[in-house]
Amino acid sequence: MFKDVKNWLKHIKPPDEIEITDFDAAISITRATSKSIAVFRESFPTIEDFVAWPRQNGHLSPQAPDSKD
Protein backbone atom coordinates (compact mmCIF):
# COMPACT_ATOMS: atom_id res chain seq x y z
CA MET A 1 0.00 0.00 0.00
CA PHE A 2 2.80 2.46 0.85
CA LYS A 3 4.22 2.20 -2.66
CA ASP A 4 0.78 3.07 -4.10
CA VAL A 5 0.60 6.20 -1.95
CA LYS A 6 4.17 7.20 -2.81
CA ASN A 7 3.52 6.79 -6.55
CA TRP A 8 0.22 8.68 -6.35
CA LEU A 9 1.93 11.60 -4.60
CA LYS A 10 4.78 11.70 -7.14
CA HIS A 11 2.77 11.34 -10.37
CA ILE A 12 -0.21 13.33 -11.55
CA LYS A 13 -2.74 10.74 -12.68
CA PRO A 14 -6.14 9.41 -11.61
CA PRO A 15 -7.72 8.94 -9.23
CA ASP A 16 -8.08 12.55 -8.11
CA GLU A 17 -8.33 11.48 -4.47
CA ILE A 18 -7.06 8.55 -2.42
CA GLU A 19 -7.19 7.71 1.26
CA ILE A 20 -3.87 8.25 3.00
CA THR A 21 -3.78 6.70 6.45
CA ASP A 22 -1.86 8.03 9.44
CA PHE A 23 0.48 5.06 9.01
CA ASP A 24 1.14 5.96 5.34
CA ALA A 25 1.88 9.56 6.32
CA ALA A 26 4.15 8.50 9.18
CA ILE A 27 6.12 6.14 6.94
CA SER A 28 6.48 8.83 4.26
CA ILE A 29 7.71 11.42 6.75
CA THR A 30 10.09 9.01 8.45
CA ARG A 31 11.49 7.83 5.12
CA ALA A 32 12.03 11.36 3.83
CA THR A 33 13.73 12.60 6.97
CA SER A 34 15.97 9.53 7.28
CA LYS A 35 17.06 9.97 3.64
CA SER A 36 17.83 13.62 4.32
CA ILE A 37 19.96 12.70 7.34
CA ALA A 38 21.78 10.05 5.30
CA VAL A 39 22.50 12.40 2.39
CA PHE A 40 23.57 15.44 4.39
CA ARG A 41 25.12 13.42 7.26
CA GLU A 42 23.64 15.85 9.70
CA SER A 43 20.55 16.06 11.84
CA PHE A 44 19.03 18.68 14.08
CA PRO A 45 16.94 18.45 17.26
CA THR A 46 13.86 19.67 15.37
CA ILE A 47 14.23 16.86 12.82
CA GLU A 48 14.78 14.29 15.59
CA ASP A 49 11.60 15.49 17.33
CA PHE A 50 9.72 15.39 14.03
CA VAL A 51 10.84 11.82 13.34
CA ALA A 52 9.93 10.74 16.89
CA TRP A 53 6.42 12.24 16.74
CA PRO A 54 4.71 9.47 14.70
CA ARG A 55 6.09 6.78 17.01
CA GLN A 56 5.15 8.70 20.16
CA ASN A 57 1.61 9.20 18.88
CA GLY A 58 1.02 5.57 17.92
CA HIS A 59 1.33 5.94 14.16
CA LEU A 60 4.26 3.50 14.05
CA SER A 61 4.82 0.46 16.21
CA PRO A 62 7.16 1.02 19.15
CA GLN A 63 10.79 0.14 18.79
CA ALA A 64 11.49 -3.54 19.46
CA PRO A 65 12.80 -4.14 23.02
CA ASP A 66 15.83 -6.05 21.74
CA SER A 67 16.87 -3.16 19.47
CA LYS A 68 20.32 -1.77 20.16
CA ASP A 69 19.53 1.91 19.46
Rosetta silent file (secondary structure, phi, psi, omega in degrees, C-alpha in Angstrom):
SEQUENCE: MFKDVKNWLKHIKPPDEIEITDFDAAISITRATSKSIAVFRESFPTIEDFVAWPRQNGHLSPQAPDSKD
SCORE:     score description
SCORE:     0.000 S_00000001
   1 L     0.000  -41.406 -178.469    0.000    0.000    0.000 S_00000001
   2 H   -56.521  -42.271 -179.428    2.801    2.460    0.852 S_00000001
   3 H   -61.191  -37.775  177.896    4.217    2.196   -2.661 S_00000001
   4 H   -62.379  -43.657  179.434    0.784    3.067   -4.098 S_00000001
   5 H   -65.017  -46.399 -179.830    0.605    6.204   -1.947 S_00000001
   6 H   -58.302  -46.371 -179.624    4.171    7.202   -2.808 S_00000001
   7 H   -65.531  -38.865  179.351    3.525    6.788   -6.546 S_00000001
   8 H   -64.114  -40.271  179.373    0.224    8.683   -6.348 S_00000001
   9 H   -67.751  -33.514 -176.307    1.933   11.605   -4.603 S_00000001
  10 H   -82.750  -28.121 -172.129    4.778   11.705   -7.140 S_00000001
  11 L  -121.236  134.905 -179.696    2.772   11.343  -10.374 S_00000001
  12 L   -86.541   99.519  174.947   -0.215   13.328  -11.551 S_00000001
  13 L  -160.391  161.054 -177.360   -2.744   10.742  -12.685 S_00000001
  14 L   -59.146  155.196    3.024   -6.139    9.406  -11.609 S_00000001
  15 L   -77.780  163.060 -179.925   -7.718    8.936   -9.227 S_00000001
  16 L   -70.942  -26.410 -179.424   -8.078   12.547   -8.113 S_00000001
  17 L  -136.886  144.090  170.872   -8.329   11.480   -4.471 S_00000001
  18 L  -137.925  162.637  176.401   -7.061    8.555   -2.419 S_00000001
  19 L   -88.411  125.539  175.699   -7.186    7.710    1.258 S_00000001
  20 L  -113.482  116.529 -177.493   -3.872    8.247    3.001 S_00000001
  21 L   -78.283  166.248  174.711   -3.780    6.702    6.446 S_00000001
  22 H   -58.978  -38.418  179.428   -1.859    8.027    9.439 S_00000001
  23 H   -62.670  -45.728  178.194    0.478    5.062    9.008 S_00000001
  24 H   -59.036  -44.156  179.722    1.140    5.962    5.342 S_00000001
  25 H   -64.380  -43.690 -179.863    1.879    9.563    6.316 S_00000001
  26 H   -62.587  -42.693  178.873    4.149    8.503    9.178 S_00000001
  27 H   -64.205  -42.711  179.897    6.117    6.136    6.944 S_00000001
  28 H   -61.680  -45.764 -179.796    6.482    8.833    4.265 S_00000001
  29 H   -64.908  -45.514 -179.301    7.712   11.424    6.752 S_00000001
  30 H   -62.925  -42.670  179.915   10.092    9.008    8.449 S_00000001
  31 H   -63.752  -45.434 -178.930   11.492    7.827    5.123 S_00000001
  32 H   -64.384  -43.178 -178.531   12.034   11.360    3.827 S_00000001
  33 H   -70.840  -37.138  178.923   13.734   12.595    6.970 S_00000001
  34 H   -67.900  -35.064  175.712   15.969    9.530    7.277 S_00000001
  35 H   -65.933  -40.157  178.559   17.055    9.966    3.639 S_00000001
  36 H   -61.820  -45.063  179.027   17.835   13.625    4.322 S_00000001
  37 H   -62.361  -40.984 -179.398   19.964   12.704    7.339 S_00000001
  38 H   -66.243  -41.349 -177.548   21.783   10.050    5.302 S_00000001
  39 H   -71.099  -46.827 -174.870   22.501   12.400    2.386 S_00000001
  40 H   -90.798   -7.678  179.169   23.566   15.439    4.393 S_00000001
  41 L    51.743   38.714 -179.604   25.118   13.418    7.256 S_00000001
  42 L  -155.181  143.815  176.108   23.642   15.854    9.704 S_00000001
  43 L  -133.852  168.158 -179.473   20.553   16.056   11.838 S_00000001
  44 L  -135.612  154.028 -179.445   19.026   18.678   14.078 S_00000001
  45 H   -53.336  -37.836  179.336   16.938   18.447   17.265 S_00000001
  46 H   -62.776  -41.827  178.011   13.863   19.669   15.371 S_00000001
  47 H   -66.285  -42.954  178.984   14.226   16.858   12.822 S_00000001
  48 H   -60.319  -42.685  177.446   14.777   14.287   15.585 S_00000001
  49 H   -63.681  -41.291 -179.532   11.601   15.487   17.331 S_00000001
  50 H   -63.055  -42.798  179.231    9.715   15.387   14.031 S_00000001
  51 H   -67.498  -35.496 -178.316   10.843   11.817   13.340 S_00000001
  52 H   -73.681  -25.927 -174.364    9.931   10.743   16.890 S_00000001
  53 H   -55.431  -48.568 -179.225    6.423   12.241   16.737 S_00000001
  54 H   -60.007  -39.063 -179.960    4.707    9.471   14.699 S_00000001
  55 H   -67.549  -44.072 -178.447    6.090    6.779   17.013 S_00000001
  56 H   -65.875  -24.669 -178.443    5.146    8.700   20.162 S_00000001
  57 L  -103.291   15.044  172.975    1.610    9.198   18.882 S_00000001
  58 L    78.942   14.957  179.887    1.018    5.568   17.924 S_00000001
  59 L   -87.176  -14.198  173.497    1.327    5.935   14.160 S_00000001
  60 L  -130.428  153.544  179.345    4.256    3.501   14.053 S_00000001
  61 L   -69.238  150.792  179.904    4.817    0.462   16.207 S_00000001
  62 L   -64.316  157.609  179.893    7.160    1.022   19.151 S_00000001
  63 L   -61.803  140.265 -179.522   10.795    0.135   18.795 S_00000001
  64 L   -61.911  139.931 -177.362   11.493   -3.542   19.465 S_00000001
  65 L   -61.360  -28.259 -178.096   12.795   -4.142   23.018 S_00000001
  66 L   -87.746    4.945  179.275   15.832   -6.051   21.740 S_00000001
  67 L   -67.958  147.212 -175.747   16.866   -3.162   19.471 S_00000001
  68 L  -102.028   22.982  178.995   20.318   -1.774   20.158 S_00000001
  69 L   -78.737    0.000    0.000   19.525    1.913   19.463 S_00000001
